Amino acid sequence: MQDYKKLNKEISLISRYAGLKYSKYTLLVLLAAIYFPMRITPAYIFLAAVLFPAFLGLSASISQDKKQSGDFSLSYTADRYKFTMTGYKNEKYGYWLNCFLLLIWQASINLHNLYVFPLKIVPALIIIIYTFVRIITGIFVKYKIKYSFISLDL
């Protein structure tokens, strides 16, 4: 029973990591698409979304020694999705930073009344899409991993 719980936790971690990665790619596409109508602010959030996880990964690799945890049972599946615990934590912190920056952007738009109505709700819609893609992709990948184990499509 303990093995089942451990495998289920590892599958959940891998699927959450995949959800974070795909939602970040969706965020980058959305920010690039609205760059021209919304001026420079999407570019700053775009740079933060790209550079913050990379900076965290660089600082973690410098501060840690190169030991790998060998207690991960689903190493093939983790390699398939390029999952590492450090990468997962970096993407998770990057997700929270991006949401925070989008919330600040939405608050500044509402406070200063910079745009007309269709553009006024863009940051809120991006947050909704960003979170929705993270959740749906995580669920989809989790069931995809379980299905690949059931059908022996390793």
Secondary structure, DSSP 8 states (H G I E B T S, - for coil): -HHHHHHHHHHHHHHHHHHHHHHHHHHHHHHHHTTTTTTTHHHHHHHHHHHHHHHHHHHHHHHS-S---TT-S-HHHHHHTT--HHHHHHHHHHHHHHHHHHHHHHHHHHHHT-S-HHHHTHHHHHHHHHHHHHHHHHHHHHHHHHHHHHTT--
